[in-house]
């Protein structure tokens, strides 16, 4: 896939819409915290993809506006808070200790 600012904007919009939908679902389910919502893992994976695309876009030499650079930086900062939820770094559930599982599920 060729790197482009338009594709990055579409990915960023998709992530933002996903986060808004998850918030609405949490409210509808009785106000559960988003940290306890099972879809948080999917959202973290999507955010990781957006951050990686932004990194590649920055390194590609394409001239980026200051607004796009600030959006990339905002996603990077946001990803730092959820980095441990992305699936490549997780152990399979059957290999986790009880304390690791409880921490993962916010029990």
C-alpha positions as CSV (number, residue, x, y, z in Angstrom):
1,X,0.0,0.0,0.0
2,X,1.4,3.4,-1.0
3,X,1.8,5.8,1.9
4,X,-0.4,8.9,1.7
5,X,-1.7,11.6,4.0
6,X,-5.3,10.9,2.8
7,X,-5.0,7.2,3.9
8,X,-3.6,8.2,7.3
9,X,-6.6,10.6,7.7
10,X,-9.0,7.8,6.9
11,X,-7.3,5.5,9.4
12,X,-7.4,8.2,12.0
13,X,-11.0,8.9,11.4
14,X,-11.8,5.1,11.6
15,X,-10.1,4.9,15.0
16,X,-11.9,7.9,16.3
17,X,-15.3,6.6,15.2
18,X,-14.4,3.2,16.7
19,X,-13.6,4.9,20.0
20,X,-16.8,6.9,20.0
21,X,-18.9,3.8,19.2
22,X,-17.2,1.9,22.1
23,X,-18.0,4.8,24.5
24,X,-21.6,4.7,23.4
25,X,-21.8,1.0,23.9
26,X,-20.3,1.4,27.4
27,X,-22.9,4.0,28.3
28,X,-25.7,1.8,26.9
29,X,-24.5,-1.2,28.9
30,X,-25.0,0.7,32.2
31,X,-22.0,2.9,32.3
32,X,-19.2,0.4,32.4
33,X,-15.7,1.8,32.3
34,X,-14.1,1.7,28.9
35,X,-11.1,0.0,30.6
36,X,-13.4,-2.9,31.4
37,X,-15.0,-3.2,28.0
38,X,-13.9,-6.3,26.0
39,X,-13.5,-4.3,22.8
40,X,-10.6,-2.3,24.3
41,X,-8.2,-4.9,22.9
42,X,-9.5,-4.3,19.3
43,X,-9.2,-0.5,19.8
44,X,-5.7,-0.8,21.0
45,X,-4.8,-2.9,17.9
46,X,-6.3,-0.3,15.6
47,X,-4.5,2.5,17.4
48,X,-1.2,0.5,17.0
49,X,-1.8,0.3,13.3
50,X,-2.6,4.0,13.0
51,X,0.6,4.9,15.0
52,X,2.7,2.6,12.8
53,X,1.3,4.1,9.6
54,X,2.0,7.6,11.0
55,X,5.6,6.5,11.8
56,X,6.1,5.2,8.3
57,X,4.5,8.3,6.8
58,X,6.9,10.5,8.8
59,X,9.9,8.6,7.8
60,X,8.9,8.4,4.1
61,X,10.1,12.0,3.3
62,X,6.6,13.1,2.3
63,X,6.1,16.8,3.2
64,X,3.7,16.8,6.1
65,X,1.8,19.8,7.4
66,X,2.2,20.8,11.1
67,X,-1.4,19.7,11.7
68,X,-0.7,16.2,10.5
69,X,2.5,16.0,12.5
70,X,0.6,17.0,15.6
71,X,-2.1,14.4,15.0
72,X,0.6,11.7,14.6
73,X,2.2,12.9,17.9
74,X,-1.2,12.8,19.7
75,X,-1.8,9.2,18.6
76,X,1.7,8.3,19.7
77,X,1.0,9.7,23.2
78,X,-2.3,8.0,23.3
79,X,-0.8,4.7,22.3
80,X,1.7,4.8,25.1
81,X,-1.2,4.5,27.6
82,X,-2.6,1.3,25.9
83,X,0.6,-0.3,24.6
84,X,0.2,-3.3,27.0
85,X,-3.3,-4.1,25.5
86,X,-2.1,-4.9,22.0
87,X,-2.3,-8.5,21.1
88,X,1.3,-9.2,19.8
89,X,2.7,-8.5,23.3
90,X,0.1,-10.6,25.2
91,X,0.6,-14.1,26.4
92,X,-2.2,-16.4,25.4
93,X,-4.7,-16.6,28.2
94,X,-3.9,-20.3,28.9
95,X,-0.3,-19.3,29.6
96,X,-1.1,-16.5,32.0
97,X,-0.8,-16.7,35.8
98,X,-3.9,-15.9,37.7
99,X,-2.5,-12.5,38.8
100,X,-1.6,-11.6,35.1
101,X,-5.1,-12.6,34.0
102,X,-6.7,-10.5,36.8
103,X,-4.6,-7.5,35.9
104,X,-5.5,-7.9,32.2
105,X,-9.2,-8.1,32.9
106,X,-9.2,-5.4,35.5
107,X,-10.5,-7.7,38.2
